Every structure is written in C-alpha cells, then in structure tokens.
C-alpha cells in the first residue's frame, strides 16, 4: 500500500463523519424531539362542528308548533375557486354581482385556505336549483343548517325568534362561536339551553389543500351532536289561533291562564306578525320593517305594556276591604252618581250600593269608601297604606310575576316611600291618593299580571306563577312554578265578588257564554293620546274555573264594547270548542272591527 | 478460458445486491409517497410508481448491456462519450424542453431525459482516462488545467441551464483528486472557506472580527509554542489593532468598529509576515498569509452574497443558516420535511400511514424529498437503515476501488463513490434542514428515469470494470 492509498481512509472518514452527523441529527429530530409529532397532527387535523337540530315545541295537547327545516349556507374556499360564470351564480342566488364580489373579498380576507360562509340560509327550494349547477363552481360547497318553521303563523312573541349570536353572547358563554344561532326572545331565549342541544365535533384529516381525506383516528375522538330537547308548551294552539283572528286590525293584548296550574293557555300581543318572517335570509329585512312599523308589532304588549288596571282592579280593592274588615257584606254606600265626592260615579245604578252591586256597577263612591276605610282604620295613613300595598304585592303587582320572560315589565306598585318622595313628606292621606281606589293613579299592571289577578279570583286567593312551558323532554321544568303564592285573602270573601262579577257577564248578550256561568269585570283605562282603552278580566266556569283571562283592546273606548265580548268568545271557544250560532254575529263584529286608529271617528263621542 | 464465466465469477454481488435492494426500497417508498385510494395498484402505470417500475426494468436492461460490453470499450470510448454528452449539454438550452424553469430536458418521444444526469458518469470516465494516461503527473500546471477543464466544462454548461444543484455535484471530484495526490491544503482551504462563509453570514461583523483574531493568535501559539515569540506577535497585533481603534475615535467615518479591528489585524499580519520571512519562521509566514486571506474573504462574502447570488438562493441560504425564517415561504419545504421526518418517531407511523406524506404536505415527495417518506413511515429505524445501507455501499466502493490494478478503474471507482456520496449528503441534509434546498435526487430512491439510469450506468460501469480487474486494461 503506497502513501496515497492511505488517503482512502481519509475519504472513508469524511463519509463516515457526515453519516454520523446525520444519524445524530435524525435521532434528535425523530426520537428526542416530540414537537414534530404535534406539528404533524396540527397539519392534518380539522375539526368540523356538527350543528344539532333545535328542539321542537309542541302545544299543550301535543300538537306541533315549531319544527326545523333545512337551509343551506353556501360556503367558499377562496383558494380553490377557479374561473366561473359570475352571472349564473348571481342569478341562482338572486344577488347582485357587487354583493358577490364583496362576499368573496370578505372570505379572502378571513382566509384563503379555510372555508367561510358566502351566502347564508338558502331555502331548500332555491338550493335545489343551485345544487344542480354547483359542480360548475369550483371552490364552493354547501353546509347544512336548520331553520325554524312554524305550523301556524301565530304566537310570534311567545315563541320568540332565533338569530346569530352577538359579540356579547360569545363573551358570556364559551359555548358560542361566531355564526352560531341563539334564541333572541320568547321561549327560544328562555329555553335556549334546552333547545339548542349540544354541538358535536367531527375530526377529519385534511391534505395540504385543506381537502378532507378521511376521519381522524377512525372517528374515535368525534363527539356526535346532541339534538336539542323538545318542549311542551302550555299554549293551546287553537285558542291562540282564535285569539289572533279576533285581534286582527287591533292593538292590545290577551293573556289566558289555567288558574289551577298557572299555565298560560294563550298569550298575544297585537298587532303581531308571522314568526316565519324572522327566519332565514329575509330576517334582517323583515326585522327592520317590523321595527319601523308605527303600530310597533315587535313590542310585546302582553308582557311589557303597563296600563293602569282601571275598574278591573276594583274587585281586588273590595277584597282587601273585606279581608281587612273595612267593609262587609252588609255595608251599603250611597252613590250620588255624577255629583259624588270625592270621586264621581258615571254609572247609573241603584243606591245605596252593596258589595255585589258595587262590583257589578263598578261604583266609584263604594270603592272610595272601601279604600279610605281600609287605610284609615290603621293609626296612621302610612301603616294603613303599607298594609294595602302589601296586598297589592301579593297580587303579583310591582314585581315580575313569572320567571319565564326576560322582558316582563314588573308593573308599578305604589308604596309609602314612593308617596313620601312624591309629596315631599308624610302629610298625604288616603284622599290624596284616592285614584288608587278605582285602579287609576300611580299603579300599573301588565296584561299578564291582570290575567294572573283573574286567576287569583278564580282560585279564591292564591296563584301559581304563570308559565309557558309544561314539560321538557328528559328534564324537569323550573320548580318555582309549583310554588303556591297565597294572597292572604280568605276564600269566603270571594263569594260576593263572584256574584257581582257573574252579574256583569249576563248584563249584555254579547258577553254571555251559553251554558257557562262565569265571572267578569270590565275596565276602561283613561288615555290622553286618543280614545280610551278597554279592558276585561274574567274566569270561567264560576264553579270550577278552567280559564282566567285578561283582554286589553286599545282605543276601544269601553271595556264593555270590545274587550268583554272578545273575552267571552275566547272563553266560549276554549270551554265549548265552538261558538254558538246565535253568537257568530258577535264573532264577526269583533273580527271585523278596525281599532288601530287612536282617534277612530266611529268611537269618538 | 471463456471470458464470460470469468466475469460472472468476478462480479461483486454485494454491490449488485445493495443496488437491487435500494432500488426496490425506493420503489416502495415512491408508492407510499404518492399513495391514494383511487389508485391502489403499485403496478398502475398511469402513476409514478408504475412508471418507476418500468424505469427499473429499463435500468436492468441497461445494467445487463453494460455488463455484456467489452471492458476496454469504456476506456476507448471515454472521451467520445464525454464529447457526445457535452454536445447534448450544449444543445439542450436551445432545443430542450423547459420544466420547472430549467431548460435541461430532451424529449424523445414520450421519454424525457436530462443530459446533465448522464454527464456525471461521462465526466468520471474522461477524468479516469486522462489521469490514467502513461506518465501522468497531477502536480503539473498542464494536468491541473486539463482536469479543471474536464470537470468545469459540464459545470459551466449546467449552470447555464439554471440547474445549480446538478452543477454543484462536480465539486465532489475534489475528493478523487485528493486520493490521487492533490495536496491536502486544497481540502483545508476548501473547508476553511466554507466555515468562513457560514460565519460571515451568521455572526455579526464585530464578533466575527474578534473570533478571527482570537483563532489566529491561537494558531500562532499552537504551531510555534515559544512564548517569547508568541508575546512579540501578540504585542504587534495589539498595537496595530489598538492604533486603528484609536483612529476610529479620532476620525469620524461611516465604517464600523469591526472594520477598524480587521484593518488593524491586516497591518499586524503584514508586520508579522515581514519579520517571519526575514527570520525564516515558515509557520508564522503561512499563518499570517492565511489570516490576511481569511479577512479579505470574509469581507468579500457579505458583498458577494448581496450582489452576486440570485434572490431565491439568498433566501434559501438565509433559511438554512437560520438568519431569516419564514415557514410559510421559502422555508416551507424544509419545515414540512422536518415535520414529516420528526413525526416518524422511533419506529415510524407504518407503511402507507404517513399523514404528511399521504396528504401532500411535503412537496416533491417522490423525487427530492423521498427521504421524508422513509422518515415518517419507518421512523428512526428506517432512516438509520438507509444511511447504513449507503455507508455500506460507499465503503464497499472505496474497498473495490482500492483493489483495482488499473489506475483507470480506481479513479473511476472513486468517482462513483464521491458522486453518490455527494447526492446522499446534500439530499438527506436538505430534508433535515442541514443543507440548502438544492434539487438533487437521492440515488436509487428518488423517482425519475434519468436519475435512475444515470446512477445505474455510473455504478455498473464500475462493477463491469471491477469484474475484469484481473485483466490488463489498455491504459
């Protein structure tokens, strides 16, 4: 071996050193460093959210009210988009080229690789047309979502609507991600957690172009979506539909409650709207349309309108008086009609007036006497008024009476402190606040609260909180609805009030329900902006009440003119299922009346 | 005695066996790299793995032909083969087909072939022929110039085709020349230049200046461990560098402090050089010259890097050295490649189960980045096996080369070894981020007819030469 051939070892050594360096580096890379395994997983893993179908809503008899229909979101993955017929796509989607361009730009800004929503909530009919041609549009695909669908176009306020989550929702609850839907009002909002179900996730492996290549770990880590829970509402869909028919072209509210349970049978704020208007792509347009409507259809009068209760409150003042011993069944009060002091009486009736007469005739002097005595039998006005105010509180006025509605107005209950502030001291007397005696003045109740008051009458002294959901699939409803609320009025005191109210219901033919003996009380709420509002509370049948109802009809002048007949029709519909033939004329009258004008020339004296 | 038997008996079956083993391992990995559910058959000739099998078949025919040819054929025709292929290289920029920005392919019917692949063995043949001529002496200027011409001829032509990777392969011949007597100094300077190049780009100018001065002083101490002289040298440097640093404070120029330090070091080196030449301290002379050269080279690197390299090369080098990193951009290949290999772990994810591989995260997976598939699906066990197989082949080739009686065969054998090694080093190095991304294939593994055939020809000519090692060749 010559000198140079020794250099073969050097050459071999160079080879070996390089190989050794590589082996060491590969050992570090593959065996010691675990980061790369994570990177590889991150590369291929894509989580696709599985949206559950929202729970269905049934009426109290199990009739379907709200269900789901499929809608399609058109998704775009900008990177994969090739040349396509812009005009054809615009025609299929019914949008302008500018909208399309803007949408594509927005998607590009979000991510070129990840899919984002281009057009939301395409109806199945429109999507069918699009789907046939979708193969022509590379980079576009669809995503299935569910939208609400209604069997009857009613109960919009009760059911509420579903919309996209706001930034606040996302901040408040980590469950929500941008683009998710959430119940925005009504049952959809109150029972959001039960209705929404649980989103699932499917893990896929994707290739470098973000195309799905198969499930990750054979779906071992997938979580299936849990369908939302179905709800059974307390609403009687037939009664609700009938109420809405009666209330067409009117402003006002109806709340009907089953007194024994507090279950709301029907609840309506008029004018209302088809809940289907606030679903899908048309939602935004329709929403602003409704928002700009001068009749305020989005305003839920049944929960949010605070009217003075007016004469409908008179039975309750009498009950307080009876319970406090301020009056009794032998009490008689002389009524001087229009010249009565301090409150005149506009009703022509016999005098002296008994409790029964007073209820029937809505006698103001009797009520003033009752109110004054209730307060003045205490050593001080403050004590007397506090006792009166406590009864009002127990009637469910001044606080939210139900836990079901986020937007319920608590109403207004006057207190001693309130008047001390208002009158700058405690010098005020029953006389000062005498309006309260006849349900006017510093007192406000919502239709829901007055319906609940009607239920208190029906139950002779107690109520269960009004509620809108009866059953939740695989779950229990809130326990507070089965808590009995006592008002402290003993059952015996209801007898004369019942009698007076029964006589009210037979006073006129248009509020008489054939075969049903029931109790009612009209009310007229003074209104400075136009014609007075009519009100009516009632419960039926008298001996075993199954329905307690409150009806407000704005600008209908007297409680007797529209509110009472409409309430009687609702009672008849609910209890008898049909309207007697001889009463169809009233039904026609009521449905045909147009009372949206506050200065209706037909009703102005 | 019938010659055929003689050849058959003398074929180095170990090398042939390694070749066959690697070719088929490569084929299986190409299948894995491109595997998709739609095309499940490994024999599907619409897919690259199906085609690769055809190329393998063709390679077998080629290998057989090479073995059947008279051994003197390669000696006689070496210049002619070289000449013909150089002609191809010359023509390809004009009549070739452009693929991926490089006009370096000929299209003959459905077959594409890349002449730059084939000039490798042709150059090896020509070099072997020239260096084995009777009375050849490496150290003469004429020899060196001729060798340079043989090697750099194809380099220049390949660079003209924009195929930097293939051009760089030819630098590996320096190891052959070293074996044949080229001074080790060349290797030393080669390494020094590489280190300085990297340091110049990685370190800040000031750090680099201080490191260089430090290393130079250490050299003076190591190569002439006489403290008195070392102190003298140190003082000379200290004074001259100190003078320039002082100058830096006095005159207000736009130059950095590092430039003044290096200027001081140059002046100091000149002083040392002057004294060492007068006093015949040959070690000091060498060190001083190398030092001055290094300083000048370092300064020119930055300038050259910014002014002579093309942007995409600059980016790749920056990426490699970790100066700038952009995993979405230029670093994407390497990053995904490292993820693929790194995620393989000890035993890999299993054949056809690599997610990086299957889902196309690594570009050029069947060609330049085939090693990723091995790393991801077979793990460290797989990569270690491949490296050991290559090392076994390289060692065997060196062993075979050394046992040749004819200089021609030995030089050719070394050429085969170093060419294969260079591909091995750069290709695997780039997949693990230790080499810049230069598109050259991993021998026997990467997909591609041209490269497979060129490596087959390269290797089998040597196996043929080795089989006849006992015969006298007509050098």
Interface residues (C-beta under 8 A of the other chain):
Chain A: X4 X5 X7 X8 X10 X11 X12 X14 X15 X16 X18 X19 X21 X22 X23 X25 X26 X27 X29 X30 X31 X33 X35 X36 X37 X39 X40 X41 X43 X44 X205 X206 X207 X208 X209 X213
Chain B: X175 X178 X179 X180 X181 X336 X338 X339 X340 X341 X342 X343 X344 X345 X346 X355 X356 X358 X359 X360 X361 X375 X376 X379 X380 X383 X384 X387 X390 X391 X394 X395 X398 X401 X402 X414 X417 X418 X421 X425 X428 X429 X432 X434
